[in-house]
Amino acid sequence: MARISEIDVEKASDEIKELLREHVESGHRVTNVKRIILNHLPSFKSLELGQYDLDDDLQRLIGKLDGDIFEYAISEQNECLVCTTYFSRLLREEHGIDPRDFKFSPRQELLIEYARQLAKNPKEISDGLFDRMKNEFDNETIVAITTMGVMMIAMNYFNEALKILPE
């Protein structure tokens, strides 16, 4: 059971109801994580909405599959049950792959390695790993990848600290 109760959407402020209406109309679901983070609207806007905007641009830069693999690897390294469950389901349902039994491309392997090291200890990202990232991606893309990774880590920590369960 989560440490923080979910907001009651029916009793929420008009601002929250409007935000959720727009969110659903954009094709997103209202999950238990969102109903908990909505206890503080600036947190929802920063972590949830900011993450969607960033994810959309990351997909433009590296593709949806590679972005989803990267985000899965971050969550798996952090052992975040909510996000690992979400991304493993997404990889199976949208991409038809099982991340535990899939032959990743060299570029995907690089993204996974970077994701794991970023989540494990960003101070220990080796120059060699970073040089390989620079050989594969331009500066804009590396900044987007890193920022998305940091956002995923924040969301993983949020889920774990508040003991949010996967749906």
One Martini backbone bead per residue (centre of mass of N, CA, C, O) as a GRO file, in nm:
protein
  167
    1MET     BB    1   0.097   0.036   0.021
    2ALA     BB    2   0.078   0.350   0.002
    3ARG     BB    3   0.184   0.637   0.184
    4ILE     BB    4  -0.006   0.788  -0.013
    5SER     BB    5  -0.288   0.920  -0.104
    6GLU     BB    6  -0.519   0.946  -0.326
    7ILE     BB    7  -0.687   1.132  -0.509
    8ASP     BB    8  -1.004   1.267  -0.559
    9VAL     BB    9  -1.117   1.344  -0.858
   10GLU     BB   10  -1.409   1.445  -0.785
   11LYS     BB   11  -1.274   1.649  -0.545
   12ALA     BB   12  -1.114   1.814  -0.714
   13SER     BB   13  -0.999   2.062  -0.855
   14ASP     BB   14  -1.046   2.232  -1.141
   15GLU     BB   15  -0.750   2.228  -1.229
   16ILE     BB   16  -0.714   1.920  -1.211
   17LYS     BB   17  -0.947   1.835  -1.393
   18GLU     BB   18  -0.839   1.980  -1.647
   19LEU     BB   19  -0.567   1.842  -1.662
   20LEU     BB   20  -0.684   1.552  -1.688
   21ARG     BB   21  -0.849   1.596  -1.939
   22GLU     BB   22  -0.607   1.667  -2.121
   23HIS     BB   23  -0.446   1.410  -2.067
   24VAL     BB   24  -0.655   1.211  -2.183
   25GLU     BB   25  -0.685   1.351  -2.466
   26SER     BB   26  -0.366   1.279  -2.522
   27GLY     BB   27  -0.363   0.950  -2.432
   28HIS     BB   28  -0.367   0.930  -2.123
   29ARG     BB   29  -0.343   0.794  -1.814
   30VAL     BB   30  -0.489   0.746  -1.487
   31THR     BB   31  -0.290   0.673  -1.234
   32ASN     BB   32  -0.179   0.612  -0.924
   33VAL     BB   33   0.064   0.796  -0.947
   34LYS     BB   34  -0.095   1.050  -1.036
   35ARG     BB   35  -0.291   1.056  -0.786
   36ILE     BB   36  -0.048   1.117  -0.596
   37ILE     BB   37   0.111   1.359  -0.730
   38LEU     BB   38  -0.154   1.547  -0.718
   39ASN     BB   39  -0.105   1.658  -0.426
   40HIS     BB   40   0.118   1.819  -0.614
   41LEU     BB   41   0.110   2.007  -0.885
   42PRO     BB   42   0.412   2.081  -0.943
   43SER     BB   43   0.504   1.785  -0.948
   44PHE     BB   44   0.337   1.693  -1.183
   45LYS     BB   45   0.445   1.896  -1.389
   46SER     BB   46   0.743   1.816  -1.366
   47LEU     BB   47   0.741   1.500  -1.387
   48GLU     BB   48   0.514   1.426  -1.583
   49LEU     BB   49   0.493   1.645  -1.806
   50GLY     BB   50   0.797   1.677  -1.854
   51GLN     BB   51   0.840   1.380  -1.941
   52TYR     BB   52   0.664   1.380  -2.194
   53ASP     BB   53   0.811   1.598  -2.353
   54LEU     BB   54   1.088   1.461  -2.346
   55ASP     BB   55   1.006   1.189  -2.473
   56ASP     BB   56   0.916   1.299  -2.744
   57ASP     BB   57   1.200   1.411  -2.821
   58LEU     BB   58   1.361   1.152  -2.791
   59GLN     BB   59   1.211   1.001  -3.015
   60ARG     BB   60   1.302   1.191  -3.239
   61LEU     BB   61   1.614   1.130  -3.196
   62ILE     BB   62   1.601   0.779  -3.136
   63GLY     BB   63   1.334   0.660  -3.088
   64LYS     BB   64   1.107   0.466  -2.936
   65LEU     BB   65   1.252   0.204  -2.874
   66ASP     BB   66   1.517   0.323  -2.758
   67GLY     BB   67   1.376   0.486  -2.537
   68ASP     BB   68   1.237   0.245  -2.395
   69ILE     BB   69   1.496   0.091  -2.332
   70PHE     BB   70   1.632   0.306  -2.163
   71GLU     BB   71   1.403   0.332  -1.947
   72TYR     BB   72   1.412   0.041  -1.859
   73ALA     BB   73   1.711   0.032  -1.766
   74ILE     BB   74   1.683   0.235  -1.542
   75SER     BB   75   1.460   0.086  -1.378
   76GLU     BB   76   1.612  -0.178  -1.339
   77GLN     BB   77   1.857  -0.063  -1.188
   78ASN     BB   78   1.656   0.066  -0.960
   79GLU     BB   79   1.423  -0.133  -0.893
   80CYS     BB   80   1.149  -0.034  -1.027
   81LEU     BB   81   0.848  -0.174  -1.035
   82VAL     BB   82   0.666   0.019  -1.187
   83CYS     BB   83   0.854   0.084  -1.438
   84THR     BB   84   0.936  -0.202  -1.518
   85THR     BB   85   0.652  -0.301  -1.571
   86TYR     BB   86   0.573  -0.093  -1.779
   87PHE     BB   87   0.814  -0.136  -1.987
   88SER     BB   88   0.783  -0.438  -2.034
   89ARG     BB   89   0.497  -0.414  -2.147
   90LEU     BB   90   0.559  -0.214  -2.374
   91LEU     BB   91   0.765  -0.389  -2.524
   92ARG     BB   92   0.567  -0.619  -2.580
   93GLU     BB   93   0.309  -0.463  -2.700
   94GLU     BB   94   0.456  -0.245  -2.904
   95HIS     BB   95   0.732  -0.433  -2.996
   96GLY     BB   96   0.754  -0.753  -2.941
   97ILE     BB   97   0.939  -0.765  -2.671
   98ASP     BB   98   1.181  -0.925  -2.460
   99PRO     BB   99   1.428  -0.798  -2.261
  100ARG     BB  100   1.539  -1.093  -2.167
  101ASP     BB  101   1.494  -1.191  -2.501
  102PHE     BB  102   1.704  -0.988  -2.676
  103LYS     BB  103   1.862  -0.852  -2.964
  104PHE     BB  104   2.060  -0.601  -2.942
  105SER     BB  105   2.189  -0.340  -3.056
  106PRO     BB  106   2.467  -0.157  -3.025
  107ARG     BB  107   2.310   0.102  -2.953
  108GLN     BB  108   2.132  -0.025  -2.732
  109GLU     BB  109   2.365  -0.121  -2.556
  110LEU     BB  110   2.470   0.163  -2.500
  111LEU     BB  111   2.213   0.270  -2.364
  112ILE     BB  112   2.211   0.061  -2.138
  113GLU     BB  113   2.486   0.126  -2.018
  114TYR     BB  114   2.425   0.422  -1.957
  115ALA     BB  115   2.177   0.379  -1.782
  116ARG     BB  116   2.308   0.207  -1.561
  117GLN     BB  117   2.529   0.411  -1.480
  118LEU     BB  118   2.349   0.650  -1.416
  119ALA     BB  119   2.186   0.495  -1.192
  120LYS     BB  120   2.424   0.397  -1.019
  121ASN     BB  121   2.684   0.615  -1.109
  122PRO     BB  122   2.761   0.912  -1.255
  123LYS     BB  123   3.066   0.943  -1.154
  124GLU     BB  124   3.141   0.651  -1.321
  125ILE     BB  125   3.151   0.755  -1.597
  126SER     BB  126   3.333   0.684  -1.845
  127ASP     BB  127   3.518   0.799  -2.100
  128GLY     BB  128   3.463   0.563  -2.288
  129LEU     BB  129   3.157   0.574  -2.280
  130PHE     BB  130   3.132   0.870  -2.366
  131ASP     BB  131   3.276   0.841  -2.637
  132ARG     BB  132   3.064   0.646  -2.755
  133MET     BB  133   2.834   0.846  -2.738
  134LYS     BB  134   2.973   1.065  -2.924
  135ASN     BB  135   2.986   0.868  -3.175
  136GLU     BB  136   2.657   0.834  -3.187
  137PHE     BB  137   2.598   1.127  -3.062
  138ASP     BB  138   2.496   1.427  -3.016
  139ASN     BB  139   2.469   1.674  -2.791
  140GLU     BB  140   2.161   1.697  -2.785
  141THR     BB  141   2.109   1.391  -2.739
  142ILE     BB  142   2.271   1.354  -2.478
  143VAL     BB  143   2.106   1.554  -2.314
  144ALA     BB  144   1.832   1.411  -2.349
  145ILE     BB  145   1.912   1.137  -2.235
  146THR     BB  146   2.007   1.236  -1.957
  147THR     BB  147   1.748   1.381  -1.872
  148MET     BB  148   1.566   1.135  -1.892
  149GLY     BB  149   1.720   0.969  -1.685
  150VAL     BB  150   1.678   1.164  -1.447
  151MET     BB  151   1.370   1.153  -1.454
  152MET     BB  152   1.350   0.850  -1.405
  153ILE     BB  153   1.491   0.847  -1.135
  154ALA     BB  154   1.291   1.030  -0.993
  155MET     BB  155   1.046   0.845  -1.037
  156ASN     BB  156   1.161   0.598  -0.901
  157TYR     BB  157   1.198   0.729  -0.622
  158PHE     BB  158   0.910   0.810  -0.578
  159ASN     BB  159   0.786   0.526  -0.587
  160GLU     BB  160   0.964   0.402  -0.360
  161ALA     BB  161   0.921   0.604  -0.122
  162LEU     BB  162   0.586   0.561  -0.155
  163LYS     BB  163   0.504   0.269  -0.232
  164ILE     BB  164   0.426   0.215  -0.522
  165LEU     BB  165   0.217   0.029  -0.716
  166PRO     BB  166   0.152  -0.156  -0.960
  167GLU     BB  167  -0.099  -0.215  -1.222
   0.00000   0.00000   0.00000
